[in-house]
């Protein structure tokens, strides 16, 4: 009887150690991939690139009390009632670089993809892409994964899953949707 209790205690300790080690490993990997959803920014009719969009200086003129898309931070977002009260400010086109181009980045185009469960907006350049915003519909959950050559946004609700993939590994950015 004493021997059986020793075996049960050893099995319990080994199982607890294995579960703890597994949880720690999964937690470490997952903590680097999931994050708060990005803020939505107003779309413009001018093509934007990620480098010129961030580096463009604000145009001279009267200041507005609404933040510009590049000045928005994840911790500060306007309330829905405040953003519905006045239209978003028009973004100024990026200033051309010294060679007449739009700086050193990929000139891109901002394109929205409305899908079941939400809406995803990408800035698609010639050889890369950047996530502009991802907004889930009411009741839907969202996860975003970013890697050097792809971005995945997944909306889930009650066992339904809708994924939007943007890939650009050796080819121009391509967006695909999958429902699972």
C-alpha positions, 0 to 999 in steps of 0.5 A, a space after each residue: 500500500 505504501 509503495 502504491 502511494 509513493 508511485 501515485 505521488 511520483 506520477 502526480 509530481 511528474 504530471 504537474 511538472 510536465 503541464 507547467 513546462 508545457 503551459 510556460 512554453 505555449 505562453 511564451 510563444 503566444 505572448 509574442 503573437 497576439 496583441 490588441 487590435 490596431 486602431 482604424 484610420 480614415 481612408 484617403 484617395 491618395 496612395 500611401 506607402 508605409 514609410 512616407 505615411 509616417 515620415 510626412 510632416 503635417 501641412 502648414 495651416 490651421 490645426 485641428 483637434 482630431 489626431 492625424 492617422 500617423 499620430 494615433 496611438 494604441 492607448 488613445 482612441 476617440 469615443 464613438 460618439 465624438 468620431 460620429 459627430 464630425 467627419 475625419 480630417 482629409 489627409 494631405 498627400 505625401 510630399 515627393 522626395 528629392 528624386 520626384 518619387 514618394 520617398 524610399 518606400 513602396 508606393 502603395 494603395 489602401 484597400 479594404 476587405 469586408 468579410 463575414 465577421 469584420 473588416 480588414 484594411 491593408 496598405 498594399 505596396 509593390 513588394 510588401 504590405 502593412 495592416 492598416 486596421 482590422 475591425 470585428 463586427 459586434 459579437 465577433 472576436 479577432 486575432 492578428 498574426 504578423 510575420 515578415 512575409 505575411 499577415 493573418 487576421 482571423 474573426 471568430 464567433 460561436 465556432 465560425 472562423 473567417 481568416 484573411 491572409 495577405 502574403 508577399 513572399 517573392 511576389 506582389 502582395 496577395 489577399 485571400 480569405 478562408 471560411 472554416 
